[in-house]
Amino acid sequence: MPPFPFQEDHEMIREAVKGWLSDWEDGGKTLHRVAKEGQGFDRAAWEGFARDQGMAGISIPEQYGGAGMGLLGRTVIMEETGYTLFSVPFFSTCVLAADMIEAFASEDDKKDLLGKIASGDIIISVLDGREKLSLKDNKLSGTLSPATDAAHADLILVAAKDENNDVVLTGYSPNTAGLSVTPYASLDPTRSQAKVSFENVTLSDGQAIGKADDVAFSQTLQIAHGSLAAECVGGGQRCLDMTLDYANPRG
């Protein structure tokens, strides 16, 4: 398989992100603090990275306020966040949610939500409830876990199948009646996880984002998950670098 065709502007972003994350990491001290706090989320770092550095909008199209650097732009960022185990909701918000909104939302919702993502003004958790949520009489019931970054989300974007087997995407405030978010500790202390329960939550209580057939939704999900692979590449590179640093002096 040929390597990704990264261009000069992608490598410039990589160097900027690498330097910023190196400062954030502080020789491992920050990760130790995040793990000790038990939230899997560094809010101050997220605001600096997403807003001040403008990284939240790297792959968002320019017409919605982003940099328009697409898949390759976010691949660079995901590799570097994986290298440092950066404890922020970049994947859930800037990759998965952004892809779902761009693919299935109305133009007005794209302008609103993608604009907020690009500016770092919103955190979105996406939940795939196609198999586990019951949607009857326009009411959602069921429990989903793990729900990545749901504990810190401003909007919970949930997918469920209706009576026509279409995938219905609806955005809910975490304070919606009948919706509960319960954080829990996972094996990865740098990733925020939670259990989200729905008890007769009506569709009209949320923001209707759009509909998709099952195949289109799955394809969009798979494309987004490709960015998780980039994160794993970054983490793997860090493991290799640490191994070489340990082994080389012992030659």
Secondary structure as UniProt FT lines:
FT   HELIX           8..25
FT   HELIX           26..28
FT   HELIX           29..37
FT   HELIX           43..47
FT   HELIX           48..52
FT   HELIX           55..57
FT   TURN            58..59
FT   HELIX           62..64
FT   HELIX           70..84
FT   HELIX           90..97
FT   HELIX           98..104
FT   HELIX           107..109
FT   HELIX           110..114
FT   HELIX           115..119
FT   STRAND          124..128
FT   TURN            130..132
FT   STRAND          134..136
FT   TURN            137..138
FT   STRAND          139..144
FT   TURN            148..149
FT   HELIX           150..152
FT   STRAND          155..161
FT   TURN            163..164
FT   STRAND          167..172
FT   TURN            174..175
FT   TURN            177..178
FT   STRAND          179..184
FT   TURN            189..190
FT   STRAND          193..202
FT   HELIX           203..205
FT   STRAND          207..212
FT   HELIX           214..247
FT   HELIX           248..250
//
